[in-house]
Amino acid sequence: MKLTFKGSPQPTVGIELELQVLDPETKNLVSGAPRILERMHDSAHIKPELIESTIELNTDVCADVPAVRSELRQRIGELLRVCDEAGYELASAGTHPFAKWSEQQITRKERYQMLVDRCQWPARRLMIFGLHVHVGVENGEKAIAVFNTLTTYLPHLLALSASSPFFTSLDTGLASSRIKVFESLPTAGLPYRLRDWAEFQRFIVTLVNARAIESVREVWWDVRPHPDFGTIEVRICDGLPTLDEVLAVTALIQALVVWIGEQYDERTRLPLQRDWIVRENKWRAARWATAAEIIVDEKGRLQRLSESIEVLLESIRPVANRLGSAAELALIDEILRRGPSAERQRAVYEKTGNFKKVMEQLVQEFRESVERSA
């Protein structure tokens, strides 16, 4: 078995956004995806997911983030129209605050049925919703080098997107409970540090031959090379409640991949954070989001994560300018000012003591953000 990385000569960008399908009255998750999909003409970009209360919306391969904005605005607008007609609402966040995973219907698709049969309880608990961002890379060797360095910044991306403080009617005490639920799968979580493309191939071949996975699609790392698409796929982010937040984080990811890639092209020694530091920093981001103090070196020195993000933004702004995504990247400043969604959700619950009010805010934020961009 040989994996071919179908490289992209340009840093193209595309996203996958997992949306919650809701009952308009109760604001609970509802198995509406099959009915919605029947009404959608654009089946190539609107897809089912593991549970029937999830709709996955995809973009095409886009040249830049403004093109992603245009596609999302049009496709989400159409999806909202269909949901209105069918009697559903949509929201975007890493978890639903009060739905029960045990009541979710598994999509009748062989791939999902096999996942549940193999993984059982960890798979059945996957009542979670994320944002996946693909960025084109020229070749497999470069993809592995960039992928290794990118792990240092996974806590930054998780903190900015953190939107899952509640799970099954409980305040988890975390900013992102979604990431902890997802880590329970056997091939999920932080990736291994890889020497080169050949080692990644050996990893995949071993697991395929051992019947642990069928393809790279079952490697659910927080970031992974995607050979068929010729991309690096960042998967750590919670679902983000507004279109602006989705675009801001997408712009950050694309600029970050290009920034690291340019250092690789210049034969600059790429910095690699120790894996035990990355693991601890990821935990801190899941717990406290941008308010976390992360470890910056092997002496154990600390820096507030929000400050580390600001330093990173200054480094990559020139790249974003060249990519045409400066306006979208600037929206990260707004997330830092307002706080990630987890903080906003907690504020609503602390004020009202009502999880339904949390969902009402998420529904409103999502729809209004799309309408404002029209």
C-alpha positions in Angstrom: 0.0 0.0 0.0 1.4 3.4 -1.0 -0.1 6.7 0.0 0.2 9.5 -2.6 -0.1 13.1 -1.4 -2.0 14.9 -4.1 -0.3 18.2 -3.4 -1.8 21.7 -4.0 0.5 24.3 -5.6 -1.4 27.0 -3.8 -2.5 27.4 -0.2 -6.2 26.7 -1.0 -8.7 26.6 1.8 -11.9 24.8 2.5 -14.0 24.0 5.6 -16.4 21.5 7.0 -18.9 22.9 9.6 -21.0 20.6 11.7 -24.3 22.2 12.6 -26.9 21.4 15.3 -30.5 20.6 14.1 -33.0 21.9 16.7 -36.7 21.8 17.5 -37.8 25.5 17.4 -40.0 25.2 20.5 -37.9 23.1 22.9 -34.5 24.1 21.4 -33.5 20.4 21.9 -31.6 18.4 19.3 -33.9 16.6 16.9 -33.3 14.0 14.2 -34.1 16.3 11.4 -31.1 15.8 9.1 -32.8 13.1 6.9 -35.8 15.3 6.2 -33.6 18.4 5.5 -31.4 16.4 3.1 -34.4 15.3 1.2 -35.3 18.9 0.5 -31.8 20.1 -0.4 -30.8 20.4 -4.0 -27.1 20.9 -3.2 -26.4 17.4 -1.9 -22.6 17.8 -2.7 -22.1 20.4 0.1 -24.7 19.4 2.6 -24.2 15.9 4.2 -25.3 13.7 7.1 -23.1 13.0 10.1 -22.9 10.4 12.8 -26.1 11.4 14.5 -29.3 12.5 12.7 -29.3 15.8 14.6 -26.2 17.0 12.8 -25.9 18.5 9.3 -22.4 18.9 7.8 -21.9 21.9 5.5 -18.8 21.9 3.2 -17.3 24.5 0.9 -15.6 23.9 -2.4 -11.8 24.2 -2.6 -11.5 28.0 -2.3 -8.6 30.3 -3.4 -8.9 32.5 -0.3 -11.0 33.2 2.8 -13.2 35.8 1.1 -14.3 33.1 -1.3 -15.1 30.9 1.8 -17.2 33.7 3.1 -19.1 34.0 -0.1 -19.8 30.3 -0.3 -20.8 30.0 3.4 -23.2 33.0 3.2 -25.0 31.5 0.2 -25.1 27.9 1.3 -26.0 28.6 4.9 -28.7 31.0 3.7 -30.2 28.2 1.6 -30.0 25.8 4.4 -31.7 28.1 6.8 -34.5 28.6 4.2 -35.0 24.9 3.9 -35.0 24.5 7.7 -37.6 27.2 8.1 -39.9 25.4 5.7 -39.3 22.0 7.3 -39.7 23.3 10.9 -36.2 23.3 12.2 -33.6 25.7 13.5 -29.8 25.6 13.4 -27.0 26.5 15.8 -23.3 26.2 15.8 -21.4 25.3 19.0 -19.2 22.4 20.2 -21.9 20.8 22.3 -25.6 21.1 23.0 -26.1 22.0 26.7 -29.0 19.7 27.7 -29.6 17.1 25.0 -28.9 13.5 25.9 -26.5 11.5 23.8 -28.3 8.2 24.7 -31.4 9.6 22.8 -29.6 10.4 19.6 -30.4 8.4 16.5 -27.3 7.0 14.6 -27.4 7.8 10.9 -28.2 4.8 8.8 -25.0 4.7 6.8 -22.6 1.8 6.8 -19.6 3.9 7.9 -21.3 5.2 11.0 -22.9 1.9 11.9 -19.4 0.2 11.7 -17.9 3.0 13.9 -20.5 2.5 16.6 -20.2 -1.3 16.4 -16.4 -1.1 16.8 -16.1 1.6 19.4 -19.4 1.3 21.2 -19.8 3.7 24.2 -17.2 6.2 23.1 -18.7 6.5 19.7 -22.3 6.7 21.0 -21.3 9.7 23.1 -20.2 11.7 20.1 -22.9 14.3 20.4 -20.4 17.0 19.5 -19.9 19.5 16.7 -16.7 20.9 15.2 -15.1 23.0 12.5 -12.5 21.4 10.2 -10.2 23.6 8.1 -8.2 22.3 5.1 -5.2 24.2 3.7 -3.4 23.1 0.5 0.3 22.1 0.8 2.6 21.3 -2.1 3.9 17.8 -1.1 3.9 15.2 1.6 7.3 16.0 3.1 6.4 19.6 3.6 3.0 18.6 5.0 4.6 16.5 7.7 7.1 19.3 8.6 4.4 21.9 8.9 2.0 19.5 10.7 4.7 18.8 13.4 5.2 22.5 14.1 1.5 23.3 13.9 0.9 21.2 17.1 2.4 24.0 19.1 -0.5 26.3 18.1 -3.3 23.8 18.6 -4.0 25.2 22.1 -4.4 28.6 20.6 -7.0 27.4 18.1 -8.9 25.4 20.7 -9.0 28.3 23.1 -10.4 30.7 20.5 -13.1 28.3 19.4 -14.0 26.9 22.8 -17.8 26.7 22.8 -18.7 23.6 24.8 -18.9 24.3 28.5 -22.1 22.2 29.0 -22.8 18.6 28.3 -26.0 16.6 29.2 -27.3 19.4 31.5 -24.1 19.7 33.4 -21.6 22.6 33.6 -18.4 20.6 32.9 -16.1 23.2 34.4 -14.3 23.2 31.0 -14.3 25.7 28.2 -14.3 22.8 25.7 -15.8 19.6 26.8 -16.2 18.5 23.2 -12.5 17.9 22.8 -12.4 15.6 25.9 -15.3 13.6 24.6 -13.7 13.2 21.2 -10.3 12.1 22.7 -12.0 8.9 23.9 -11.8 7.4 20.4 -8.8 5.2 19.8 -7.3 7.3 17.0 -8.3 10.7 18.2 -6.5 13.5 20.0 -3.0 14.9 19.6 -1.0 13.3 16.7 2.3 11.5 17.0 5.5 13.4 16.1 6.5 12.1 12.7 10.0 12.2 11.1 8.8 12.3 7.4 6.2 11.3 4.9 7.5 7.7 4.8 6.9 7.3 8.6 3.3 8.5 8.2 2.8 5.9 5.4 4.1 3.2 7.7 1.8 4.3 10.4 -1.3 4.1 8.1 -0.2 0.8 6.6 0.3 -0.8 10.0 -3.2 0.2 11.2 -4.9 -0.8 7.9 -3.2 -4.2 7.8 -4.2 -4.7 11.5 -7.8 -3.8 10.6 -7.7 -0.9 13.1 -8.8 1.5 10.4 -9.9 1.3 6.8 -8.2 4.5 5.6 -6.7 7.8 6.8 -10.3 9.0 7.3 -10.4 7.0 10.5 -7.4 8.9 11.9 -9.2 11.6 13.9 -6.2 13.5 15.1 -6.5 17.2 16.1 -4.5 17.9 12.9 -3.6 15.5 10.2 -2.2 15.4 6.6 -5.0 14.5 4.1 -3.3 12.7 1.2 -6.4 12.6 -1.1 -7.0 16.3 -0.8 -3.4 17.4 -0.7 -4.1 19.4 2.5 -3.3 19.8 6.2 -6.6 19.4 8.0 -7.0 21.1 11.3 -9.7 19.4 13.3 -9.3 20.7 16.9 -11.8 23.5 16.8 -15.2 23.5 18.4 -18.1 24.7 16.3 -18.1 28.5 16.3 -21.4 30.3 16.8 -21.1 33.1 14.2 -20.0 33.4 10.6 -17.4 36.0 11.6 -15.9 33.7 14.2 -15.7 30.8 11.6 -14.0 33.1 9.1 -11.6 34.5 11.7 -10.3 31.1 12.8 -10.2 29.9 9.2 -8.1 32.9 8.3 -5.8 32.3 11.2 -5.3 28.6 10.3 -4.6 29.4 6.6 -2.1 32.1 7.5 -0.4 29.9 10.1 0.1 27.0 7.7 1.5 29.3 5.1 3.8 31.1 7.6 5.2 27.8 8.8 5.5 26.5 5.3 7.5 29.6 4.1 10.0 29.0 6.9 10.3 25.4 5.7 10.9 26.6 2.2 13.6 28.9 3.4 15.2 25.9 5.2 14.7 27.7 8.5 14.8 25.3 11.4 11.2 24.8 12.4 10.5 25.2 16.1 9.1 22.0 17.8 7.5 22.3 21.2 8.0 19.3 23.4 5.1 16.9 23.1 4.5 16.9 26.9 4.3 20.7 26.8 1.8 20.6 23.9 -0.3 18.1 25.8 -0.4 20.2 29.0 -1.1 23.3 27.0 -4.0 21.7 25.2 -5.5 20.6 28.5 -5.1 24.2 29.8 -6.8 25.6 26.7 -9.7 23.1 27.1 -10.1 24.1 30.8 -9.6 27.9 30.7 -9.6 28.9 27.0 -7.9 32.2 26.4 -7.5 32.9 30.1 -5.2 29.9 30.4 -1.5 30.2 31.3 0.5 28.1 28.9 4.0 26.7 29.1 6.4 28.4 26.7 9.7 26.6 27.3 11.3 23.7 29.1 12.1 25.9 32.1 8.3 25.9 32.7 7.9 29.7 32.1 4.3 30.7 31.6 2.5 33.1 29.4 -1.2 34.0 29.3 -2.7 32.3 26.2 -4.4 35.5 25.1 -1.0 37.3 25.0 0.6 34.4 23.1 -2.2 34.7 20.5 -1.6 38.4 20.2 2.1 37.8 19.6 1.3 35.1 17.0 -1.1 37.5 15.2 1.6 40.1 14.8 3.9 37.5 13.2 1.3 36.3 10.7 -0.5 39.5 9.7 1.9 40.2 6.8 1.0 36.7 5.5 -2.7 37.3 5.9 -2.3 40.6 4.0 -0.8 38.7 1.0 -3.5 36.0 1.2 -6.2 38.6 1.1 -7.6 37.7 4.5 -6.5 40.6 6.7 -10.1 41.7 7.4 -11.1 38.2 8.5 -7.9 37.7 10.7 -8.6 41.1 12.4 -11.8 39.5 13.7 -9.7 37.4 16.1 -9.2 40.7 18.1 -13.0 40.7 18.7 -13.0 37.1 20.0 -10.2 38.1 22.4 -12.1 41.2 23.5 -15.5 39.5 24.0 -14.2 36.1 25.0 -14.9 32.8 23.3 -18.4 31.4 23.1 -18.0 29.3 26.3 -17.8 32.5 28.3 -20.9 34.0 26.6 -22.9 30.8 27.2 -21.9 30.7 30.8 -22.9 34.3 31.3 -26.4 33.6 29.9 -26.8 30.5 32.2 -25.6 32.3 35.3 -28.1 35.1 34.6 -31.1 32.9 33.7 -30.4 29.4 35.1 -32.0 28.1 32.0 -30.2 26.0 29.3 -32.9 26.8 26.8 -32.0 30.5 27.0 -28.4 29.5 26.1 -29.7 27.7 23.0 -31.9 30.7 22.1 -28.8 32.9 22.1 -26.8 30.5 20.0 -29.7 30.2 17.4 -29.9 34.0 17.3 -26.2 34.6 17.0 -25.9 32.1 14.1 -28.8 33.4 12.1 -28.0 37.1 12.6 -24.4 36.6 11.7 -25.4 35.2 8.3 -28.0 37.9 7.7 -25.5 40.7 8.5 -23.1 39.3 5.9 -25.7 39.2 3.2 
